[in-house]
Amino acid sequence: MVPGRGYRVAITPLKVQTTGGKGAPTVQACAVRLRLLAPGDQETAVKTVGCYGYFLYTPARGEGGVYSLETVVPAGTRGAQRYHLEVARATADDTAPGVFLGNHRRVRGSLDGDGVNRLDLYRFTVLRPSLLKLQLTGGAQLALFLRTDTGQSVSAPGLGRDAVLNVKPGRYYVAVTAPAGAAGRYTLARSTRLITSTSVVFGTGPRASARVGSSVPVRIGVRNATGGLARVTYERLDPIAGWQYVATRIARVRGVRAATTFVPRTVGRYRTRVEYLGTRDSAESASVNANLLVTD
């Protein structure tokens, strides 16, 4: 092994064909433990894993040379312990910095949990608070893990196959992993959209009032919007039955603002709520209600 160069090591139980050669091969019980021994030291293991083990190892300065891989079984173990052992150089998708995964992009790959190709690593950067969506398709037993660039797990113990969560600015790593015995091709998609917040006021502010038939300005603000549309819903208050639907309008967001008007037809109390419908780069959000008193 060469200092500064990463190596992948994996050990799995050997699959054995059932009697008669019919059906899928079965995994036999395995008590083997694998030890990685440094050059010149046959006693102290630098890494030890069980029979479903996998690890990445990079020798430090002065630690290059011929390493040994030793398999052992606990005392009293009976029967043949069949296993598959594999060693290979780490490539770009096996270790940091991983493969860059652009926003609104898909990548394809394949994994095999019976060998060293158990993990593919991708990286991406978030510049502002955002809504992150990761979607994994294919390879039924494959799973996702998301971590920050300091190694902190974002969602423990893992994300499963799909994730939608709010993330802070920073660099992130997402790993697609295959458990021992699993294999398959996959597609991983990433979408990061800015977290937005929506507000709405009637033209004269929090205690707005107007007369029947007048045109009341409705001002909408959407922080972090990148254009798009907003759905504006109006309701009136029935003192017995509660809030009743009046109308829905669609307003176009230009920059981070939108405007429309409301014309009340009767006296009473009205309210409006706005839903920003989002865009490719900005997430959906909704406002609290703005109120309007309408008099004769």
N, C-alpha and C positions, 0 to 999 in steps of 0.2 A: 504494500500500500504506500502511496505517495503522500507526503504532507500537503495539506490544503486541498486535497481531492476527495470528494465524497463517494462513498460506496454504500450500496444497498445489500442487505442480507436478509433472507427469508427462509423459514423452515415451516413445513406443513406436513401433516400425516399423509402417508401415501394412500391413494385410493385403490381399492382392491376389487376386482370383478367377483361377483357372487358365483356360487357354485352353479355350473351349467352354462355360464357365460351369458345369462339372460338378465335384462334389466340394467339400470345404471350402476356404475361402480359405487361402492360404499366406502366411507372414511372409517378407518380402523382406529381404535383407541390408541393413544400415543402418550407415553410418559417421558419422552426424550426432552432433555434440556440442552440448549446450545450455548457454548461459551466461546467468546472471541478472546484469544490470548495474544498479547503483544510480543514483538520480537525479543527473544532472550528471556522471557518470563513465562514459564509453563504452569505457574501456580495461580497467579492473580488474573482474573478475568476482567477485561475492560467493558464487556457487555455480556449479559446473560439473559436469555429469553426461553420461554417454553416452546412446546411443539407447534404452536400457532403463531410463533413470534416473527416480528419484522422490526428492523431498525436501520437507521442511517448513521454511518460513522465516518468522521473525517479526522485523520491523524493530524496532530499539531506539529509545530516545528520540532525537529529532532526525533520524531516518533515514526518515521518511515521505515520500511523493511518488510520482511516476510512475517505475516501474521498467521496464526494457527486457528482453525475452527475445530472445537472439540465437542462431541456429542456424548452425553452421559445419561444414565437412568438411575433413579433412586434404588437403594439396596432393597432386595426383595421383589423387584419387578419381574413378572413372569411373561413368557412369550416373546416372540419376535416383535421388535418395535420398528416398523417400516416408516420411513419419512423421505420427504423430498427437500433437498437443500439447494439454494440458489444464491449466487453472488454476482453483482454487476456494478458497473460504474453508475453514479448518479448523473442524470441528464437534466436539461433545463426545467422540465416540469416535475422534477422529484424533490427539489430543495430550493430555498430562497436564493434569488428573488422571485423565482417562479416565472410563469408566463403571464404577460400583461393581458388583462381582460378589459376591453374597452366598454364604454357605456352603450347600452342598447345593442350589444353584440352577443353572438352565439359562438361557442367553441365545441368541437367534437373530439372525442377521445375514446380509449378503451382501457379497461383494467382487468387484471387477473389475480384474484386473491390466493391462488395456489403458487405464486412466484413472487418475484421482487417488484413487479409492476402493480402494486397495491394502492398507490396514491399519486394523484396529479395535483399540482399546486399552482394556483393562479393568484395574481395580485391586482389591486386597483386602488385608486385614490379618490377620496371624497373631499371636496373643497369647502362645502357648506352643509349645515344640517340637512339631511336628506332622508327620503323614504327609499329603502333598498329592497329590491325584489330579486331573489335568486330562484331559478327554476331548473330542476334536474329531471330529464326524461331519459328513458331507456335504462337497461341494467337494473332489474327489479330490486336487487339487494344493495345497490350502491347508496351512499349517503354523503351529505355535505357537512363540513365543519368550517366555522368562520372565526377568525382570530384577528386581533390588532397586530401591528408591527412589533409590539412588545411581547407578544405571545399570549396575551390575555384572551380567554374564550369569550366571545360575544354572546353566545347562547349555549349554555351547558345543558346536557353533555354534548348535544349536537343539534343540527337543524333538521335532520331527517332528509327529505328530498326537496322541499320547497320552503321558502322563508319570505316573509314580508315584515320588516322591522325598521324602526327609526335608528339612524346612525349619526354619530358626530363626525366632524371633519377629521381626517386622518388617512393613513394607509392601512389597507386591510388585505388579508390573505384568506382565500377560500380553497379548501381541499376537497376533492372528490375521492372517496375511499371505498375500497372493496374489502369486506371481511374475508377471512380464510374460507375457501370453498366457493366463493361467488366470483362471477366474471360477466363481462358484457360491454357493449358499446354504449355511449351516452352522449347527450347534448346538454350543455350548461348554458343558460341564458342569464344575463345580468341587466337590470334596469335600475338606475338611480335617478330619482326626481327630487327637486327641491321641496322642502316642507313649506307649505303656505299657510297663511291665516287670512281670513276674510272678515271684513267689517262692512256695515251698512248703516246709513242714517237717512232719515227724511230731511228735506232741505233746511228746515229751521233748527235741527239738532235734537237732543234727547227728549225734550218736552215739546215736540213739534205739534202744531195745530194748523188747521186749514178749514176752509169753508167748502160746503157741498159744491161739486162741479169745478172746483179750482184745480189747476195742474200743479202737483206737488213734485219737486225734484227729488230723485232718489240717487244718493251718491254711494258708490261701492268702491272699496279699496281691497286689493289682494296683495299682501306682502309676498315677494318672491315669485310673482306671476310671470309667465312668459307668453302673454297674450291669452287666447282661448275664449271660452264662453262662460257666462254665469247664469244660473237659473234663479229667478226672483219670484217668490211665492207670496201672495197677499191673502190675509184672512181678516174677518171682522168678528167682533165679540157679540155673541148673543147672551144676554144675562142669565138665561135659563139653560141653554144647551151648550154654552161654551163657544170656543173658537170655531168658525165656519169658513170653509174655503171660498175665496172670491175669484182669483185669477192667477195665472202663471205667465211670466214673460221671460224672454231670453235677451240678455244684454251682452254685447261684445266687449271684452276686456282689451283695452289698448294700453300697452305697457303694464302698469300695475293698477289701473283705474278703469271704472266703467260708470256709465250714468244712464238713467232712464227716468220716466215720469209716471206718476200714478194719479188718476182722476177719481176721487171718491164720489159715488152716486147718491149716498144717503148719509145722514148724520150717524155718529157712533164712534166706537173705538176700533182702530185698525192696527195691524202689525204686518211686518214683512221680514222674511228670512231669505238669505242668499246662499246658494251652493255654487262654489267655483268648481267647474267640471274637470279642471286639470288639462294638461297637455303632455306631450312627450317628455318634457323636462321639468314640469311642475306638478306636484301632487294635488289631489282634490282637498278641499276644505269647506267649512260652512261657518256662517256668521251666527251670532246671537240675534234675537229679535230686536227690531227697531219699532217704536210705537208712534201712532199718530191719532190725535183727537180731532174729529171732524164735527163742526157746528153749522147751524143755519147761516 
